[in-house]
Amino acid sequence: MTAEPLERSWGRHERYGRTAPLPDTPPLVLRTARESDLPELRRLDREVFREVAYPGFLLRQLWDMYAEHFLVLDDGAGRLRGYVLAATRTPALGPDSWILGLCVARDRRRGGLGRELMTEVLERLRRDGVERVRLTVEPANRAALLLYRSLGFSPEGPDAGLRRDYFGPGMDRRILRLDLTA
């Protein structure tokens, strides 16, 4: 399972038909995460997810294990503006994958960056022979639910995929699934 390197630059204005760049918004580069990105990944994860952010040591281990499916949006000025992480190819997962994180900086939301990250990682997973992708989402996160459903994800299991206390007391999640072979 090998994935070709990814490094693509695009500006939001180009992607969505704007005729002029947004002020103070440099073009972003969508690329595979590098080891040198780990401190910045930790900062971004803490900024967005706060008390449920991944500990630094875990981000390190996730990068070690899943680097080819750990994609970032780099603003070219030393700051990451988003990431997506897919866990793949362990004996337990088989032909399945889990999206372990999708993160977009608060000041860059609602511009299609989450969709761009998800579209690219799903394409990589398809190329690598992954058959099913699952993820969890906080039930009240309507924006994320709409994004995932628009990409073809649907609830897995009874109760529209709702799993009470999935991450502990009061931390409910919806489980969503996408079949990549369809």
PASEBA-1860 file (N, C-alpha, C; in nm, 3 decimals):
! residues 182
1> MTAEPLER> 0.085/-0.117/0.000/0.000/0.000/0.000/0.089/0.123/0.000 ~ 0.099/0.186/-0.113/0.175/0.309/-0.122/0.086/0.417/-0.178 ~ 0.111/0.534/-0.136/0.036/0.648/-0.187/0.134/0.747/-0.245 ~ 0.099/0.802/-0.357/0.186/0.901/-0.416/0.187/1.026/-0.331 ~ 0.296/1.101/-0.335/0.302/1.223/-0.257/0.195/1.322/-0.303 ~ 0.148/1.399/-0.210/0.047/1.500/-0.241/0.101/1.634/-0.199 ~ 0.106/1.724/-0.290/0.135/1.862/-0.255/0.069/1.946/-0.363 ~ -0.042/2.007/-0.326/-0.120/2.083/-0.423/-0.156/2.216/-0.358
9> SWGRHERY> -0.137/2.321/-0.433/-0.169/2.455/-0.384/-0.297/2.502/-0.449 ~ -0.381/2.564/-0.367/-0.503/2.623/-0.421/-0.550/2.730/-0.325 ~ -0.611/2.829/-0.380/-0.668/2.935/-0.299/-0.819/2.919/-0.298 ~ -0.879/2.955/-0.190/-1.024/2.940/-0.177/-1.096/3.016/-0.287 ~ -1.043/3.131/-0.326/-1.106/3.209/-0.430/-1.106/3.135/-0.563 ~ -1.000/3.061/-0.594/-0.994/2.985/-0.718/-1.089/2.867/-0.713 ~ -1.095/2.804/-0.602/-1.174/2.682/-0.587/-1.324/2.710/-0.597 ~ -1.367/2.825/-0.553/-1.510/2.852/-0.546/-1.553/2.966/-0.636
17> GRTAPLPD> -1.473/2.995/-0.739/-1.517/3.086/-0.843/-1.504/3.234/-0.810 ~ -1.435/3.270/-0.706/-1.415/3.413/-0.677/-1.315/3.468/-0.779 ~ -1.326/3.592/-0.811/-1.237/3.651/-0.911/-1.114/3.714/-0.849 ~ -1.117/3.743/-0.722/-1.002/3.803/-0.655/-0.978/3.732/-0.524 ~ -0.851/3.719/-0.482/-0.823/3.653/-0.354/-0.883/3.731/-0.238 ~ -0.917/3.657/-0.134/-0.962/3.723/-0.012/-0.844/3.796/0.050 ~ -0.865/3.912/0.111/-0.753/3.984/0.172/-0.691/3.903/0.284 ~ -0.559/3.908/0.291/-0.483/3.840/0.397/-0.510/3.690/0.403
25> TPPLVLRT> -0.547/3.629/0.291/-0.571/3.486/0.288/-0.478/3.423/0.185 ~ -0.359/3.378/0.231/-0.266/3.317/0.135/-0.321/3.185/0.084 ~ -0.279/3.144/-0.035/-0.322/3.014/-0.085/-0.273/2.904/0.009 ~ -0.353/2.801/0.022/-0.318/2.688/0.108/-0.258/2.576/0.025 ~ -0.173/2.497/0.089/-0.117/2.379/0.025/-0.173/2.257/0.098 ~ -0.238/2.169/0.022/-0.288/2.043/0.075/-0.179/1.941/0.051 ~ -0.128/1.883/0.160/-0.015/1.791/0.148/-0.018/1.688/0.259 ~ 0.066/1.588/0.244/0.084/1.487/0.348/0.159/1.550/0.465
33> ARESDLPE> 0.117/1.518/0.586/0.183/1.571/0.706/0.327/1.522/0.714 ~ 0.410/1.606/0.769/0.552/1.574/0.791/0.579/1.566/0.940 ~ 0.686/1.499/0.975/0.724/1.490/1.116/0.742/1.629/1.176 ~ 0.796/1.721/1.099/0.819/1.856/1.149/0.688/1.932/1.176 ~ 0.575/1.879/1.128/0.444/1.942/1.152/0.387/1.910/1.290 ~ 0.444/1.815/1.361/0.383/1.769/1.485/0.357/1.879/1.587 ~ 0.449/1.971/1.615/0.416/2.077/1.711/0.298/2.164/1.664 ~ 0.294/2.193/1.536/0.186/2.275/1.482/0.054/2.197/1.480
41> LRRLDREV> 0.059/2.068/1.454/-0.061/1.984/1.462/-0.117/1.985/1.604 ~ -0.029/1.976/1.701/-0.071/1.979/1.842/-0.140/2.112/1.874 ~ -0.080/2.222/1.828/-0.139/2.354/1.853/-0.278/2.364/1.791 ~ -0.290/2.325/1.665/-0.418/2.333/1.595/-0.522/2.243/1.662 ~ -0.483/2.123/1.698/-0.576/2.029/1.762/-0.627/2.085/1.895 ~ -0.538/2.143/1.975/-0.578/2.205/2.102/-0.670/2.324/2.078 ~ -0.637/2.406/1.977/-0.718/2.524/1.947/-0.862/2.485/1.911 ~ -0.878/2.380/1.834/-1.010/2.343/1.785/-1.084/2.251/1.882
49> FREVAYPG> -1.016/2.150/1.934/-1.085/2.048/2.014/-1.074/2.069/2.164 ~ -0.992/2.162/2.206/-0.978/2.200/2.346/-0.961/2.081/2.439 ~ -1.060/2.057/2.527/-1.043/1.953/2.631/-1.043/1.811/2.574 ~ -1.087/1.790/2.453/-1.084/1.655/2.395/-0.976/1.642/2.287 ~ -0.881/1.735/2.285/-0.771/1.730/2.188/-0.684/1.607/2.216 ~ -0.623/1.558/2.110/-0.529/1.447/2.126/-0.407/1.494/2.206 ~ -0.359/1.412/2.300/-0.231/1.445/2.365/-0.119/1.441/2.261 ~ -0.016/1.519/2.283/0.096/1.526/2.189/0.158/1.391/2.158
57> FLLRQLWD> 0.175/1.306/2.260/0.237/1.177/2.235/0.151/1.090/2.144 ~ 0.018/1.104/2.154/-0.070/1.025/2.069/-0.067/1.075/1.924 ~ -0.066/1.207/1.905/-0.052/1.260/1.769/0.076/1.206/1.705 ~ 0.182/1.200/1.784/0.309/1.147/1.734/0.293/1.003/1.688 ~ 0.231/0.922/1.772/0.214/0.781/1.738/0.120/0.761/1.619 ~ 0.016/0.843/1.612/-0.075/0.836/1.498/-0.002/0.872/1.369 ~ 0.084/0.972/1.374/0.163/1.007/1.256/0.256/0.892/1.220 ~ 0.320/0.832/1.319/0.409/0.719/1.293/0.336/0.605/1.222
65> MYAEHFLV> 0.212/0.580/1.262/0.137/0.467/1.208/0.066/0.499/1.077 ~ 0.015/0.620/1.060/-0.076/0.650/0.950/-0.033/0.770/0.867 ~ 0.096/0.795/0.857/0.146/0.917/0.792/0.091/0.937/0.651 ~ 0.076/0.831/0.573/0.032/0.853/0.435/-0.114/0.892/0.423 ~ -0.190/0.876/0.532/-0.330/0.920/0.533/-0.352/1.030/0.638 ~ -0.248/1.106/0.665/-0.253/1.220/0.756/-0.223/1.342/0.669 ~ -0.327/1.413/0.630/-0.314/1.524/0.536/-0.336/1.656/0.609 ~ -0.265/1.758/0.564/-0.274/1.889/0.628/-0.296/1.998/0.523
73> LDDGAGRL> -0.349/2.110/0.570/-0.358/2.233/0.492/-0.257/2.331/0.550 ~ -0.158/2.366/0.472/-0.047/2.450/0.515/-0.063/2.588/0.452 ~ -0.056/2.694/0.534/-0.074/2.829/0.479/0.055/2.889/0.426 ~ 0.165/2.815/0.434/0.292/2.863/0.380/0.366/2.959/0.471 ~ 0.303/2.996/0.581/0.364/3.090/0.675/0.392/3.023/0.810 ~ 0.398/2.891/0.809/0.430/2.819/0.931/0.311/2.775/1.013 ~ 0.190/2.798/0.963/0.071/2.757/1.039/-0.012/2.660/0.957 ~ -0.056/2.555/1.024/-0.148/2.462/0.961/-0.289/2.511/0.987
81> RGYVLAAT> -0.374/2.499/0.886/-0.510/2.550/0.895/-0.612/2.438/0.901 ~ -0.568/2.313/0.884/-0.659/2.199/0.893/-0.584/2.069/0.876 ~ -0.652/1.960/0.913/-0.597/1.827/0.889/-0.710/1.725/0.885 ~ -0.678/1.611/0.825/-0.764/1.492/0.831/-0.672/1.373/0.854 ~ -0.719/1.279/0.932/-0.641/1.160/0.965/-0.729/1.037/0.951 ~ -0.682/0.941/0.871/-0.752/0.814/0.855/-0.663/0.701/0.903 ~ -0.719/0.613/0.986/-0.648/0.494/1.034/-0.676/0.381/0.936 ~ -0.572/0.313/0.892/-0.586/0.210/0.790/-0.495/0.092/0.817
89> RTPALGPD> -0.532/-0.015/0.754/-0.450/-0.134/0.737/-0.381/-0.191/0.860 ~ -0.456/-0.212/0.962/-0.407/-0.294/1.072/-0.483/-0.426/1.061 ~ -0.432/-0.533/1.119/-0.507/-0.659/1.111/-0.650/-0.647/1.161 ~ -0.672/-0.565/1.263/-0.807/-0.551/1.317/-0.900/-0.477/1.221 ~ -0.846/-0.382/1.144/-0.929/-0.304/1.054/-0.956/-0.375/0.922 ~ -0.862/-0.459/0.877/-0.881/-0.527/0.748/-0.904/-0.425/0.639 ~ -1.009/-0.444/0.556/-1.034/-0.350/0.446/-1.112/-0.226/0.490 ~ -1.119/-0.203/0.620/-1.192/-0.088/0.673/-1.096/0.022/0.715
97> SWILGLCV> -1.149/0.139/0.732/-1.073/0.254/0.780/-1.162/0.335/0.872 ~ -1.099/0.408/0.961/-1.169/0.503/1.047/-1.109/0.641/1.027 ~ -1.193/0.740/1.012/-1.147/0.879/1.016/-1.132/0.913/1.163 ~ -1.010/0.938/1.205/-0.984/0.966/1.346/-0.987/1.115/1.377 ~ -0.983/1.197/1.275/-0.990/1.340/1.300/-1.007/1.419/1.172 ~ -1.093/1.518/1.180/-1.106/1.621/1.076/-1.109/1.752/1.151 ~ -1.020/1.840/1.115/-1.000/1.963/1.191/-0.976/2.078/1.094 ~ -1.051/2.186/1.110/-1.029/2.308/1.033/-1.025/2.424/1.132
105> ARDRRRGG> -0.925/2.509/1.119/-0.912/2.625/1.208/-1.040/2.706/1.206 ~ -1.077/2.756/1.321/-1.204/2.828/1.335/-1.218/2.944/1.235 ~ -1.110/3.015/1.209/-1.119/3.129/1.118/-1.121/3.089/0.971 ~ -1.111/2.960/0.941/-1.113/2.912/0.803/-1.232/2.823/0.773 ~ -1.328/2.817/0.863/-1.444/2.731/0.842/-1.542/2.791/0.743 ~ -1.630/2.707/0.694/-1.738/2.744/0.602/-1.687/2.788/0.465 ~ -1.569/2.738/0.428/-1.514/2.770/0.297/-1.483/2.647/0.214 ~ -1.528/2.530/0.259/-1.506/2.408/0.182/-1.377/2.334/0.214
113> LGRELMTE> -1.303/2.378/0.316/-1.176/2.312/0.346/-1.195/2.172/0.403 ~ -1.296/2.153/0.489/-1.324/2.020/0.541/-1.360/1.924/0.430 ~ -1.441/1.971/0.335/-1.478/1.888/0.220/-1.354/1.853/0.137 ~ -1.267/1.950/0.115/-1.144/1.926/0.038/-1.058/1.819/0.105 ~ -1.040/1.832/0.235/-0.961/1.732/0.309/-1.026/1.594/0.300 ~ -1.156/1.587/0.325/-1.226/1.458/0.321/-1.223/1.397/0.181 ~ -1.246/1.477/0.079/-1.246/1.426/-0.058/-1.112/1.365/-0.093 ~ -1.005/1.432/-0.056/-0.871/1.381/-0.087/-0.840/1.254/-0.010
121> VLERLRRD> -0.871/1.249/0.120/-0.839/1.129/0.195/-0.926/1.011/0.149 ~ -1.052/1.036/0.115/-1.137/0.927/0.065/-1.085/0.874/-0.068 ~ -1.035/0.961/-0.154/-0.977/0.916/-0.280/-0.854/0.830/-0.255 ~ -0.770/0.870/-0.162/-0.651/0.789/-0.128/-0.693/0.652/-0.073 ~ -0.792/0.652/0.014/-0.838/0.525/0.072/-0.893/0.433/-0.038 ~ -0.970/0.488/-0.129/-1.022/0.409/-0.243/-0.908/0.348/-0.322 ~ -0.810/0.429/-0.357/-0.693/0.381/-0.433/-0.619/0.271/-0.360 ~ -0.618/0.278/-0.227/-0.545/0.180/-0.147/-0.628/0.056/-0.115
129> GVERVRLT> -0.747/0.045/-0.172/-0.827/-0.076/-0.156/-0.913/-0.082/-0.032 ~ -0.929/0.029/0.035/-1.018/0.033/0.152/-1.161/0.021/0.102 ~ -1.241/-0.060/0.169/-1.378/-0.085/0.126/-1.481/-0.005/0.204 ~ -1.456/0.019/0.333/-1.551/0.090/0.418/-1.477/0.191/0.505 ~ -1.542/0.303/0.526/-1.486/0.407/0.613/-1.591/0.440/0.717 ~ -1.549/0.448/0.841/-1.638/0.487/0.951/-1.580/0.609/1.019 ~ -1.668/0.679/1.090/-1.625/0.792/1.172/-1.728/0.814/1.280 ~ -1.690/0.890/1.380/-1.784/0.930/1.484/-1.799/1.081/1.477
137> VEPANRAA> -1.916/1.127/1.516/-1.940/1.271/1.518/-2.029/1.304/1.637 ~ -2.003/1.416/1.699/-2.084/1.461/1.811/-2.224/1.489/1.758 ~ -2.329/1.433/1.819/-2.464/1.442/1.763/-2.515/1.583/1.737 ~ -2.470/1.683/1.812/-2.517/1.820/1.792/-2.436/1.897/1.688 ~ -2.334/1.834/1.631/-2.248/1.902/1.534/-2.314/1.894/1.395 ~ -2.412/1.981/1.374/-2.491/1.978/1.250/-2.407/2.002/1.126 ~ -2.311/2.093/1.134/-2.228/2.121/1.017/-2.151/1.997/0.974 ~ -2.094/1.926/1.070/-2.020/1.804/1.037/-2.113/1.696/0.983
145> LLLYRSLG> -2.229/1.679/1.046/-2.325/1.580/0.997/-2.368/1.608/0.853 ~ -2.394/1.734/0.823/-2.431/1.771/0.686/-2.317/1.743/0.588 ~ -2.195/1.776/0.627/-2.080/1.750/0.541/-2.067/1.600/0.513 ~ -2.068/1.520/0.620/-2.048/1.376/0.602/-2.161/1.313/0.521 ~ -2.283/1.354/0.545/-2.395/1.299/0.468/-2.384/1.340/0.322 ~ -2.339/1.462/0.294/-2.324/1.506/0.155/-2.213/1.429/0.083 ~ -2.121/1.372/0.159/-2.015/1.288/0.101/-2.057/1.143/0.086 ~ -2.179/1.109/0.132/-2.230/0.973/0.116/-2.232/0.890/0.242
153> FSPEGPDA> -2.186/0.943/0.353/-2.190/0.869/0.480/-2.334/0.856/0.526 ~ -2.364/0.744/0.591/-2.497/0.725/0.649/-2.481/0.661/0.787 ~ -2.582/0.677/0.872/-2.573/0.621/1.007/-2.556/0.469/1.003 ~ -2.477/0.419/1.095/-2.457/0.275/1.106/-2.522/0.226/1.235 ~ -2.611/0.132/1.219/-2.674/0.072/1.336/-2.807/0.136/1.369 ~ -2.868/0.087/1.473/-3.000/0.139/1.514/-2.988/0.281/1.569 ~ -3.102/0.342/1.590/-3.110/0.477/1.649/-3.029/0.580/1.571 ~ -3.030/0.569/1.438/-2.959/0.662/1.350/-2.810/0.669/1.385
161> GLRRDYFG> -2.755/0.556/1.428/-2.613/0.548/1.459/-2.574/0.605/1.594 ~ -2.673/0.645/1.676/-2.642/0.707/1.805/-2.588/0.604/1.902 ~ -2.471/0.633/1.959/-2.410/0.549/2.062/-2.392/0.633/2.186 ~ -2.475/0.606/2.285/-2.469/0.680/2.412/-2.339/0.649/2.486 ~ -2.282/0.753/2.545/-2.161/0.740/2.628/-2.046/0.673/2.554 ~ -2.037/0.692/2.425/-1.936/0.626/2.342/-1.793/0.657/2.390 ~ -1.767/0.782/2.425/-1.635/0.821/2.475/-1.634/0.842/2.625 ~ -1.739/0.797/2.693/-1.750/0.813/2.838/-1.883/0.879/2.871
169> PGMDRRIL> -1.913/0.892/2.999/-2.041/0.948/3.042/-2.069/1.084/2.978 ~ -2.185/1.093/2.914/-2.228/1.217/2.852/-2.159/1.251/2.721 ~ -2.075/1.163/2.671/-2.002/1.189/2.546/-2.057/1.098/2.436 ~ -2.180/1.128/2.396/-2.246/1.051/2.291/-2.184/1.081/2.156 ~ -2.195/0.985/2.066/-2.148/1.002/1.928/-2.242/0.931/1.833 ~ -2.244/0.980/1.709/-2.310/0.908/1.600/-2.201/0.838/1.521 ~ -2.227/0.713/1.485/-2.136/0.638/1.400/-2.190/0.646/1.258 ~ -2.106/0.692/1.166/-2.143/0.701/1.027/-2.051/0.612/0.944
177> RLDLTA> -2.104/0.564/0.832/-2.028/0.470/0.750/-2.044/0.507/0.602 ~ -1.936/0.485/0.527/-1.938/0.503/0.382/-1.878/0.380/0.318 ~ -1.952/0.319/0.226/-1.900/0.206/0.149/-1.830/0.262/0.025 ~ -1.701/0.237/0.012/-1.625/0.290/-0.100/-1.634/0.203/-0.224 ~ -1.687/0.083/-0.210/-1.695/-0.009/-0.324/-1.823/0.009/-0.405 ~ -1.917/0.085/-0.352/-2.046/0.102/-0.422/-2.028/0.187/-0.546
END
